[in-house]
């Protein structure tokens, strides 16, 4: 048996591999030289439901809702055994690279999904990976309150206006459109008291909208890692990553939080990115090929190659 213990705990590579698929590919390479455990991670954005279901179980439920542009879609949510429910915004109003129109995209479908869930003991809402930059206007058209205590896990810790300043371009906005979206958000008097909260700008400003309804905003990566039982201390090396590693990786994304906890624990951490725009300070950051068709092979090769450089490997 290998004497080295490794943990494969990537987030999803959006539109390419789920977190579970990425963890399996990494593990296939790592197992050539280490005893490997797999723990897919998320931060409130795309794939959060799958990660929580993998770790906690629960029953899948579905509802018919509007997507960001008013088309009907089936959205999943997760009913946990202890009476809590988990909703992922990206299930209802996902960012779709085939249609990028942040000026028109609405968060209404997320409100419809929450209504469909009913009244669990507690509601957990994951924010991230959505098409909208509407400051939750569509959501608030549907919901005038929250039926149960609600915690909102935010994939980034940014204030409200950063929904436009930082993230609108990723959703297809030109510089002029981003400025218009920022002006719209700045004019929202109902959101002004919550505009500076960490996470207010998550999912196109949905963080601020939920705060206005009385929800508690919490760091998504930290909350999800706690729920799935992430603990780096038994391992010699932890490998995490996502599709693009940039400045936002350490502003609330799961790989950034994994890296932070590994530094605290004194455990070697390797962060990969399909693309690396800005490396994560204090840990090894490795860029893959960036070719979606090669993602699985890239991760297998990364896992295998790390054995050549690990002191105990």
C-alpha positions as CSV (number, residue, x, y, z in Angstrom):
1,X,0.0,0.0,0.0
2,X,1.3,3.5,-0.8
3,X,2.5,5.4,2.3
4,X,1.4,8.8,0.9
5,X,-2.2,9.9,1.4
6,X,-3.8,12.3,-1.2
7,X,-7.1,14.0,-1.4
8,X,-8.7,14.9,-4.7
9,X,-11.2,17.7,-4.0
10,X,-11.8,19.9,-7.1
11,X,-14.7,22.1,-7.9
12,X,-16.5,21.8,-11.2
13,X,-14.9,22.9,-14.5
14,X,-18.0,24.8,-15.7
15,X,-19.5,23.3,-18.8
16,X,-16.7,20.7,-19.0
17,X,-16.6,18.4,-16.0
18,X,-18.6,18.2,-12.8
19,X,-16.7,18.3,-9.5
20,X,-17.3,14.5,-9.2
21,X,-16.0,13.8,-12.7
22,X,-12.9,16.0,-12.1
23,X,-12.2,14.3,-8.7
24,X,-12.5,10.8,-10.4
25,X,-10.0,11.8,-13.1
26,X,-7.6,13.3,-10.6
27,X,-7.8,10.2,-8.5
28,X,-7.0,7.9,-11.4
29,X,-3.7,9.6,-11.8
30,X,-2.9,10.0,-8.1
31,X,-3.6,6.4,-7.2
32,X,-0.5,5.3,-9.1
33,X,1.6,6.6,-6.2
34,X,-0.8,7.5,-3.3
35,X,-3.8,6.2,-1.3
36,X,-6.5,8.5,-2.6
37,X,-9.8,9.8,-1.2
38,X,-12.2,11.9,-3.3
39,X,-14.2,14.8,-1.9
40,X,-15.7,17.0,-4.7
41,X,-16.3,20.6,-3.5
42,X,-18.4,23.6,-4.4
43,X,-19.1,27.1,-3.1
44,X,-22.8,27.8,-3.8
45,X,-22.5,28.0,-7.6
46,X,-22.9,25.4,-10.2
47,X,-22.6,21.9,-8.9
48,X,-23.3,22.6,-5.2
49,X,-26.4,20.3,-5.1
50,X,-24.4,17.4,-6.6
51,X,-21.6,17.9,-4.1
52,X,-23.9,18.0,-1.1
53,X,-25.9,15.0,-2.4
54,X,-22.7,13.1,-2.8
55,X,-21.7,13.8,0.8
56,X,-25.0,14.0,2.6
57,X,-27.5,12.0,0.6
58,X,-31.1,13.3,0.5
59,X,-33.9,13.0,-2.0
60,X,-33.9,14.8,-5.4
61,X,-37.0,16.8,-6.2
62,X,-37.9,18.8,-9.3
63,X,-40.0,21.8,-10.2
64,X,-41.1,23.5,-13.4
65,X,-39.7,27.1,-13.5
66,X,-38.7,29.9,-15.8
67,X,-35.1,30.2,-16.9
68,X,-33.4,33.6,-17.1
69,X,-35.2,34.4,-20.4
70,X,-38.7,33.1,-19.6
71,X,-38.4,29.6,-21.1
72,X,-39.7,26.7,-19.1
73,X,-37.2,24.3,-17.6
74,X,-37.0,21.6,-14.9
75,X,-34.9,22.6,-12.0
76,X,-33.8,20.2,-9.2
77,X,-33.6,20.8,-5.5
78,X,-32.5,18.6,-2.7
79,X,-34.5,17.5,0.3
80,X,-32.3,16.5,3.2
81,X,-33.2,13.9,5.8
82,X,-33.1,16.4,8.7
83,X,-35.9,18.5,7.3
84,X,-33.8,21.1,5.4
85,X,-33.9,21.9,1.7
86,X,-31.2,23.1,-0.6
87,X,-31.8,25.2,-3.7
88,X,-29.2,26.1,-6.3
89,X,-29.8,29.3,-8.2
90,X,-27.9,27.9,-11.2
91,X,-30.5,25.1,-11.5
92,X,-33.2,27.7,-12.3
93,X,-31.4,30.5,-14.1
94,X,-28.0,29.1,-15.3
95,X,-25.5,31.0,-17.3
96,X,-25.8,29.6,-20.8
97,X,-22.9,30.4,-23.2
98,X,-25.3,30.0,-26.1
99,X,-27.4,33.0,-24.9
100,X,-25.6,35.9,-23.1
101,X,-27.9,38.9,-22.5
102,X,-27.4,40.3,-19.0
103,X,-29.6,43.3,-19.7
104,X,-32.6,41.0,-20.2
105,X,-31.8,38.1,-17.9
106,X,-34.2,37.8,-14.9
107,X,-34.0,36.0,-11.6
108,X,-37.7,35.3,-11.5
109,X,-37.2,31.5,-12.0
110,X,-35.3,31.2,-8.7
111,X,-38.3,32.8,-6.9
112,X,-40.6,30.2,-8.6
113,X,-38.3,27.4,-7.4
114,X,-38.3,28.6,-3.8
115,X,-42.1,28.8,-3.9
116,X,-42.2,25.2,-5.2
117,X,-40.0,24.0,-2.3
118,X,-42.7,25.0,0.2
119,X,-41.9,25.2,3.9
120,X,-38.9,23.1,5.0
121,X,-37.5,23.5,8.5
122,X,-34.7,25.6,7.0
123,X,-33.7,26.6,3.5
124,X,-30.2,26.8,2.1
125,X,-29.8,28.7,-1.2
126,X,-26.6,28.5,-3.3
127,X,-25.7,31.6,-5.3
128,X,-23.4,31.6,-8.3
129,X,-23.2,30.6,-12.0
130,X,-26.3,32.5,-13.0
131,X,-27.2,34.6,-16.1
132,X,-28.7,37.6,-14.4
133,X,-27.4,40.9,-13.2
134,X,-30.8,42.2,-12.2
135,X,-30.2,42.7,-8.4
136,X,-32.9,40.1,-7.8
137,X,-35.6,42.2,-9.3
138,X,-37.3,39.1,-10.8
139,X,-37.0,37.2,-7.6
140,X,-38.6,40.0,-5.6
141,X,-41.5,40.1,-8.1
142,X,-42.3,36.6,-7.0
143,X,-41.3,36.6,-3.3
144,X,-42.4,39.3,-0.8
145,X,-40.9,37.3,2.0
146,X,-39.2,34.0,2.9
147,X,-41.4,31.3,4.4
148,X,-38.7,29.8,6.6
149,X,-35.3,30.7,8.0
150,X,-32.9,31.0,5.1
151,X,-29.2,30.9,4.7
152,X,-27.6,32.0,1.4
153,X,-24.3,30.6,0.5
154,X,-22.5,33.0,-1.8
155,X,-19.8,32.0,-4.2
156,X,-18.0,35.3,-4.0
157,X,-17.7,37.9,-1.2
158,X,-18.1,41.0,-3.3
159,X,-20.4,44.0,-2.7
160,X,-23.5,44.7,-4.8
161,X,-22.0,46.9,-7.6
162,X,-19.3,44.4,-8.3
163,X,-22.0,42.2,-9.8
164,X,-21.8,44.6,-12.7
165,X,-18.2,46.0,-12.4
166,X,-16.5,42.6,-12.1
167,X,-18.8,39.9,-13.3
168,X,-21.1,41.3,-16.0
169,X,-18.5,40.8,-18.7
170,X,-18.4,37.1,-17.9
171,X,-22.2,37.1,-18.6
172,X,-21.8,38.8,-22.0
173,X,-21.9,42.5,-21.2
174,X,-20.0,45.0,-23.2
175,X,-18.3,47.8,-21.2
176,X,-21.2,50.1,-22.0
177,X,-23.7,47.5,-20.9
178,X,-21.8,46.8,-17.7
179,X,-22.0,50.6,-16.9
180,X,-25.7,50.5,-17.5
181,X,-26.2,47.5,-15.3
182,X,-24.1,49.2,-12.6
183,X,-26.3,52.3,-12.8
184,X,-29.4,50.1,-12.5
185,X,-28.1,48.5,-9.3
186,X,-26.9,51.8,-7.8
187,X,-30.5,53.2,-8.3
188,X,-32.1,50.4,-6.3
189,X,-33.0,52.1,-3.1
190,X,-34.5,48.9,-1.7
191,X,-31.0,47.3,-1.9
192,X,-29.0,50.2,-0.7
193,X,-28.9,49.1,3.0
194,X,-27.4,45.8,2.0
195,X,-25.1,46.9,-0.9
196,X,-21.8,46.6,1.1
197,X,-22.5,43.3,2.6
198,X,-20.0,40.6,1.7
199,X,-21.8,38.5,-0.9
200,X,-24.3,41.2,-1.9
201,X,-23.0,41.0,-5.4
202,X,-23.2,37.3,-5.8
203,X,-25.2,35.9,-8.6
204,X,-25.9,39.2,-10.3
205,X,-26.9,41.0,-7.0
206,X,-29.1,38.2,-5.7
207,X,-27.2,38.3,-2.4
208,X,-28.5,41.8,-1.7
209,X,-32.0,40.8,-2.7
210,X,-32.0,37.9,-0.3
211,X,-30.6,40.1,2.5
212,X,-33.5,42.5,1.9
213,X,-35.8,39.6,2.6
214,X,-34.1,38.8,5.9
215,X,-31.8,35.9,4.8
216,X,-28.4,35.5,6.3
217,X,-25.5,35.7,3.8
218,X,-22.7,33.3,4.5
219,X,-19.4,32.5,2.6
220,X,-20.4,29.7,0.3
221,X,-17.1,27.8,0.1
222,X,-16.6,27.7,3.9
223,X,-20.2,26.6,4.5
224,X,-20.1,23.8,1.9
225,X,-16.7,22.6,3.1
226,X,-18.0,22.4,6.6
227,X,-21.1,20.5,5.5
228,X,-19.1,17.9,3.5
229,X,-16.6,17.4,6.3
230,X,-13.5,18.8,4.6
231,X,-10.4,18.2,6.8
232,X,-6.9,18.3,5.2
233,X,-5.0,17.2,8.3
234,X,-4.8,13.4,7.5
235,X,-3.3,14.0,4.0
236,X,0.1,14.6,2.7
237,X,-1.2,16.4,-0.4
238,X,-4.5,18.0,-1.4
239,X,-5.3,18.7,-5.0
240,X,-8.0,21.2,-5.9
241,X,-8.9,23.6,-8.7
242,X,-11.5,24.8,-11.2
243,X,-11.9,25.9,-14.8
244,X,-10.3,29.3,-14.4
245,X,-8.1,30.4,-11.6
246,X,-8.0,34.2,-11.2
247,X,-8.4,36.9,-8.6
248,X,-11.9,35.7,-7.7
249,X,-10.6,32.3,-6.7
250,X,-9.6,33.7,-3.3
251,X,-12.7,35.9,-3.0
252,X,-15.0,33.0,-2.0
253,X,-14.4,30.2,-4.5
254,X,-14.0,26.7,-3.2
255,X,-10.4,26.1,-4.3
256,X,-9.3,29.3,-2.6
257,X,-10.9,28.2,0.7
258,X,-9.4,24.7,0.3
259,X,-6.0,26.3,-0.2
260,X,-6.4,28.6,2.8
261,X,-7.3,25.7,5.1
262,X,-4.4,23.7,3.8
263,X,-2.0,26.5,4.6
264,X,-3.4,26.8,8.1
265,X,-3.0,23.0,8.6
266,X,0.5,22.9,7.1
267,X,-0.6,20.5,4.3
268,X,0.8,20.7,0.8
269,X,-1.9,22.0,-1.6
270,X,-1.8,22.0,-5.4
271,X,-4.3,24.2,-7.2
272,X,-5.0,23.6,-10.9
273,X,-6.8,25.7,-13.5
274,X,-7.9,25.0,-17.0
275,X,-6.6,28.5,-17.4
276,X,-4.5,30.4,-14.8
277,X,-5.0,34.1,-15.0
278,X,-3.6,34.8,-11.5
279,X,-2.0,32.1,-9.3
280,X,-3.1,31.5,-5.7
281,X,-0.6,33.0,-3.4
282,X,1.2,30.6,-1.1
283,X,0.4,27.3,-2.9
284,X,1.5,25.6,-6.1
285,X,-0.7,26.7,-9.0
286,X,-0.6,24.6,-12.2
287,X,-2.2,25.5,-15.5
288,X,-3.7,22.7,-17.6
289,X,-4.0,22.8,-21.4
290,X,-7.2,24.9,-21.4
291,X,-8.7,22.6,-24.0
292,X,-12.1,21.3,-22.8
293,X,-11.7,18.0,-24.8
294,X,-8.5,17.3,-22.9
295,X,-9.7,18.2,-19.4
296,X,-10.1,14.6,-18.2
297,X,-6.8,13.5,-19.6
298,X,-5.1,16.7,-18.2
299,X,-6.3,15.9,-14.7
300,X,-5.2,12.3,-14.9
301,X,-1.8,13.4,-16.1
302,X,-1.6,16.0,-13.4
303,X,-2.4,13.5,-10.7
304,X,0.2,11.1,-12.1
305,X,2.9,13.8,-12.5
306,X,2.6,15.1,-9.0
307,X,4.0,11.8,-7.7
308,X,7.4,12.6,-9.3
309,X,7.7,15.8,-7.1
310,X,6.2,14.7,-3.8
311,X,9.0,13.9,-1.2
312,X,7.2,10.9,0.1
313,X,6.2,9.6,-3.4
